[in-house]
Amino acid sequence: MSRAGVCLGALALFVLAGPARATDADDAALSLADLQPAEVAQASDWRSFIEAGAGASVRRGDGAVQGSRRLSVDIRYEHSLAPGTRVFVADRLDLGQPAPGRGEHAVNTLKEAYVSWQLAADAMFDLGRINVRNGVATGYNPTDYFREGAVRAPISINPASLRENRQGSVMLRAQHLWDGGSLTALYAPALARESNPEGLALDVGATNARHRGLLALSQRVGGLTPQLLVFHEEARSTRFGFNLTGLLNDATVAYLEWSGGRSATQLADALQAFMPACDCTTWRNRVSSGLTYTTPDKLSLTAEYQHNGGGLEASAWNALRQGPAALYGQYRSALRVTQEMPTRRAVFLQALWQDALVPRLDLGVMHNLDLADRSHRLWAEARYHVDSVEYALQWVRHGGEAGSVYGAVPESRGWQLLARYYF
Amino acid sequence: MTSFRLMIRLLALALILVALPGRAAPSPQEILVASDAVRNPDFPFGLTNTLVEYRQGRQTESSTLAIYSKADPAGGQFRSLVRYTAPARDANKLILFNGKDMWFYDPSSKASIRLSPQQRLLGQASNGDVVTVNFARDYQAVAAVEEDTQDGDRQTRRCHRLSLSAANPDATYHRIEMWVDVANARPLKARFYSESGKLLKTAYYRRYQPIFGVQRPTEMVIIDGLESDWVTVMRYSDWTRREVPEAWLQRDYLPRFKPE
């Protein structure tokens, strides 16, 4: 090519490049956006889904395989009755084989049913059954004071599921807000002393067996929003709580959750029908603290240390495991109601990967390790969603010696396939 | 003497008038401030943001968010309360954006979870894309070059190409190139870069419509810097002037936030 030809070519390139042109990729993206219909989804008062599940588990010891199936309907309704007045209802029905809760194959959980009044921009009242949940930790929440007796049908060991699928307590709650802070006060009366295991019962006694009150104060201080809690329960000593989160950097959140108060050991509380009252009431601390680190490609890693000052030290725990089966069984049974850790210390690890490998696929792995007996639980889930449907495959494995925290679970491993449809 | 003094005064005034430019050219930062004012009303407001995400030309995700925003009287940056309207599986979940104080609330689990700025909840769109942002608050425009560029409607426009660098730790990006229309300070296009100089994304601001008496962009098209067929379209609708009390812009109000 002649020099003149080269110059002309270069000139042509220069002219073409003249104004900062959009690239072909930009043009393609803009054309795609041109075709997008002008639809705007409208808010709905309802959020409901139906979920079907089937799975199998391997029984510890003889290796027998037991199948399971479940059908659940979950509804949430929120409606404004008038400006500043809203009604909330959340209900869940679980039908299962084997029975999801205390021998009942059909268990209904009225999770919430309450009315809310916003008297002013900074003052609100709520009345009814409310699921109050405090705590910033991921796996173990010492300040979640209203979880006792709340789970009617434990369909998953996932902490998020245990928090979601539970019933609230009947209460009157008031909240006052100001710039950067709030004060919440609530009172939950004793309405029934005994829990009602019937599947369709409202089961007020499960969560309103004792008079309880809570004060929660939050105030933003710099980049932190600490929360202080004072919780009092009939016939028990007052407990104090503290929640704090902070950013270590743009990718890492640190959290600390603490609760303390005078109490006997969990063992003494659980076995009070079998044994004389112990002289073991003292100040006990419960702590859950950890870090969550998120990578740029949406993988969140959490490591949490859990301390339960009311739980058993390794030596006492071993002694209980090797002692009378009735006492051991009573202790474990009581902790299923209170949702407390049996021993003093544990570690919780979690990895959640959003849009993992392909869009719309979420992967999750959780690992619980008890530091007293070294038993452990590994839980994994793959969840994929398309429009209004979600599919999930869950797998769990419990490992440890007989009678250990996770080794005592009747199933050594199991899996479950779930399909959920939102309507 | 009097006429001499008058002459001196007139001469001095003439010199001053000659020395003064007819109108000072706006600085790069002033252009950035003006373009922020085009995108964002200077009072608290609410809107609906419809996000649709495409990969390889096919729609993969869609979300609808109801957002209330209010500028911080101290720093000028916007704080936002966000509530999911759709899809159904996310409906009524809430997010508070208050600088780096970010919280997510799920009404099902009742869990308030603190988020780190790196946690993205909406696919490719960063948190800063979803909520209202005043770039002039977090970035310093260090240069402005006049050039022609193609806008989101494929029209050639005379623009200031601003070069923005992060001015405080709240800034999401290390560097931004932004094209602002010379004629009316409308932002037309921006390119966002990482600290290593990698192009993270390109955004087009388009579909200008009169909102609160000013022509404002009602659509943002975001193109991934690495995978150019990964596209997010954000459309803004239902703009409303809303009072947002300061007391609402905190974690403890999130469970109660419901846009009207």
Interface residues (C-beta under 8 A of the other chain):
Chain A: G18 P19 A20 R21 A22 T23 A25 D26 D27 A28 A29 L30 L32 A33 Q36 A38 E39 V40 A41 Q42 A43 S44 R47 F49 R76 E78 S80 R86 A90 S116 Q118 A121 D122 M124 N131 V132 R133 V136 A160 R163 E164 Q175 L177 W178 D179 G180 G181 S182 T184 S218 R220 G223 T225 T245 L247 N249 D250 A251 T252 V253 Y255 T292 T294 T295 P296 K298 S300 D355 P359 R360 H385 D387 S388 E390 Y422 F423
Chain B: T48 T50 V52 E53 Y54 R55 G57 T60 E61 T64 A66 T85 A86 P87 A88 R89 A91 N92 K100 D101 D106 P107 S108 S109 K110 A111 S112 I113 R114 L115 S116 P117 Q118 Q119 R120 G123 E147 D148 T149 Q150 G152 R154 T156 C159 R161 W179 K189 T202 Y204 R206 E219 V221 I223 S228 D229 V231 V233 R235 S237 D238 P245 E246 A247 W248 Q250 R251 D252 Y253 R256 K258 P259
